[in-house]
Amino acid sequence: MVDERKGILTPEQEDIVEKAIRFKNPILELVDGPIIKTVDNVFLEKLMTYLEGKFPEYVPYIYEAIDVVCESIKVE
């Protein structure tokens, strides 16, 4: 599988996280998807760039852990 990651999540994983997080407030529920994408694509991308520069040997383990966690999330 080719990773299309921007940040630490693939677009499919961003959707999984968005579906897994539910708010009672309808306004928060409306904007949670864009917030997740922004945090991942901007802030977590900077974190991964730093980690790739300082600790490149750990990056595959980080991605593998994130993949396992996202696969284990049950979304209804």
Secondary structure, 3 states (H helix, E strand, C coil): CCCCCCCCCCHHHHHHHHHHCCCCCHHHHHHHHHHHHHHHHHHHHHHHHHHHHHCHHHHHHHHHHHHHHHHHCCCC
